[in-house]
Amino acid sequence: MSVDTDKSQSNDTEDQTTVDAGEDLLNKTRTKITTKISNDRSGDTELVQEAELFITAETVDDNLHSAKILIQEGILEEAKKILRKIIRFDCHNVTAKQLLEELEAQEIKNILQVESIKKTTPAEFSAKDYNTLEVIKFLDSDLKLGIFSEHMLSGEVYQEFVQKLNKELSGLSVKDRLDIGIAFLEMGLYDIAANQFQIAKRSEECRIVATSLLAYAFIKAEKSFEATQQLEPVLGDHEIDVKDKINLMYLMARACEEMQKLDNAYSWYEQVSKIDIYYRDVSHRMKQLQKTFL
């Protein structure tokens, strides 16, 4: 199962939230470039090494070429670094901006894309074909839980469904639990998704990833306060590099904004912008908040 958000500068940003702690979620451990990209691309290595040093007017095209190679090889973090350096050197470089937007948009899609829901539903099931109640009905039937009701989206019946579903999923690995949680997230079953991420974040290896997803699920479920509660301990962990917290900071800002704590939201967006001014829609959101302060 592959794994989330759509890159846009519009006000419609809820679905573009990339919960990307480390290669936008599950791909943080991608291979870092060292002395060569691949055995048959050694001739391009010099371009990458050169790009890591500096950008000049004479090397912009070469660096764009290097970024494209890295994208083809799946080394997306390094490609983004090069593209951002180009944009810092020339903020009007259309090609670099387009490549960066396409790259981040694809990563966003990967996060919330569900190719299959293994171990729970048949491969032909497509979450996008069902509304929330139909999804629950499908899962109840497929897993033989036997508790479906047309009025089960609230109350004790729904809680019973969640408990039985969690029992069915109890044997999942952390990776599978993240995948399943993301599937539920896309279906709109935010509480069930949050439960999967809550369990997954017990794994130290997936702590940042799972916390990001958990916070996003709470925000989508209109439980922004709960989102801040999950984010605070990780944001306060001084052993985690600040750059690895950038998405957590962004989500904290989003949660504060949802709670109408606009001063706090702006402060968090500002911290994100100090790390990466081009991160998602941070600049746009800061400008929008500035208008409310006038």
Order of alpha helices (4+ residues) and beta strands (2+ residues): alpha-alpha-alpha-alpha-alpha-alpha-alpha-alpha-alpha-alpha-alpha-alpha-alpha
